Each structure stands twice: as C-alpha cells, then as structure tokens.
Amino acid sequence: MDCHEAIFGRRSCRNFKNQPVEPEKIQRLLEAALYAPSPANKQPWEFIVTSNLKYNEQIKATSDVTKEKLAVRSGWKWLPVFDLSFLLQAPTLIVVIGDPSRNGAEQFLDDPSPGYLESCSAAVQNLMLSAHAQGLGTLWFSLFEKGDVRKIFGISEDKDPIGVICVGYPEKIGTPPARKGIEDKVTFLD
Ligand SMILES: Cc1cc2nc3c(=O)[nH]c(=O)nc-3n(C[C@H](O)[C@H](O)[C@H](O)COP(=O)(O)O)c2cc1C
C-alpha cells in the first residue's frame, strides 16, 4: 500500500471481528514501530503483546471505573455513554511503554520536551499505519490510570505506559472525523 493511501485511509477502529490476527502480521507491525525515529536513536520504547482475553477484561473493568470518574470531572456528556466494548473484542492488545530515562539532548534544554514520549508516539503511528496496510484496524486507547495498567501488566514505576493499542480485523469503520485544513493550521512565512 502506498504511504499516502495508508495515512489517509487509517481510521480508529472500535468494532473488531472475532478473528485472530496472524503472528506474522503482528511481527511486521512491531518491526514498523521499532523503525520510528527517536532523539539520539535512544529507542525509548518497549511493547507487551497479548492475545489473552483476561487482559482485555481487566482493562475494560478498570477503564469503566476511570470513565465514570472522568465524566464527573469533565462534565462531558458523551463520556458516560461511551461504550468501551471494543476493548473486549480486540483479539490482540499491544501495550506501549515509554522509558522516561531515555531522552536525547533535548532533555538538557532550558524548557525540555519529553523526547521519550514523542518517540513512542512516532512508534505508535508507524505501528498503526503498518496495521492498516496489512488490512488490520487499530485503536490507540488511553482512557486509563497509568497505575492500573502498571498493575495489570506488571510494569515498573519508572516506566510510562503510554497506550494500549487494540489490534484486529475491522468489522466496521466509521466515517472519518473532520479535519481542519491547511488554511486553519499552517502558517507559511516568506
Ligand atoms: C494519544 C491518543 C489517545 C487516544 N485515546 C483514545 C481513547 O482512549 N479512546 C478512544 O476511543 N480513542 C482514542 N484515541 C483515538 C482518537 O479519538 C482518534 O484518533 C481521533 O478521534 C481521530 O480519529 P481517527 O483516528 O479515526 O482519524 C486516541 C488517539 C490518540 C492520538
């Protein structure tokens, strides 16, 4: 698949088929993740891959509680009715874990940016585009307290669980949410 086709064709998937994902496809999208750029090539990421549904159930249970809490805090009306069932459907989960001790030279700036986090985001994007190019759907899920995810997956305190990526064959893909255009988001300077 052409790179632009992958970029413009990828959509967040919240409806997965009851169909396992071939290990070779998981292998390929992990390789794509590992090819992401990172400051000073620090590669500040680790991944946990599981197809054991007990983890889906645990994530769903904890995220339902978190969702209620966030609905109160935010006042957002859509949150209480936001159905997290896709967490139970996804045949494979990939937990993306950042290592905050592995930043590049940018950590010594007066106003440092979290290079490890930026790198992991690039890795997730590579992973999702590779998945799409292989006919798979993904969802970057983040509606959890990090402590809960650390407990579920046995992740140490010094590591940052950045996201749980749901991976599977899409049952249904929604219409793409609108994007603002170049005229709204870009400034060209002479
Ligand atoms: C950092 C990050 C966290 C996200 N967390 C969630 C999430 O917890 N639940 C969810 O349903 N979607 C989540 N999304 C997906 C976004 O809602 C989605 O990317 C956005 O609405 C644009 O839709 P698209 O991915 O189909 O283009 C997340 C996306 C990003 C980049």
The ligand as an ORCA input file, in Angstrom:
! r2SCAN-3c Opt
* xyz 0 1
  C      -2.864      9.903     22.237
  C      -4.198      9.383     21.772
  C      -5.063      8.822     22.686
  C      -6.313      8.326     22.280
  N      -7.119      7.729     23.203
  C      -8.303      7.205     22.814
  C      -9.134      6.520     23.754
  O      -8.786      6.375     24.940
  N     -10.316      6.023     23.322
  C     -10.717      6.144     22.018
  O     -11.797      5.659     21.682
  N      -9.954      6.785     21.097
  C      -8.753      7.304     21.465
  N      -7.938      7.911     20.532
  C      -8.373      7.967     19.114
  C      -8.899      9.341     18.718
  O     -10.179      9.546     19.255
  C      -8.921      9.436     17.182
  O      -7.616      9.264     16.701
  C      -9.463     10.765     16.667
  O     -10.803     10.934     17.014
  C      -9.351     10.877     15.139
  O      -9.993      9.784     14.502
  P      -9.212      8.805     13.520
  O      -8.132      8.122     14.324
  O     -10.231      7.843     13.020
  O      -8.605      9.619     12.432
  C      -6.705      8.415     20.912
  C      -5.816      8.990     19.996
  C      -4.574      9.457     20.414
  C      -3.618     10.049     19.404
*
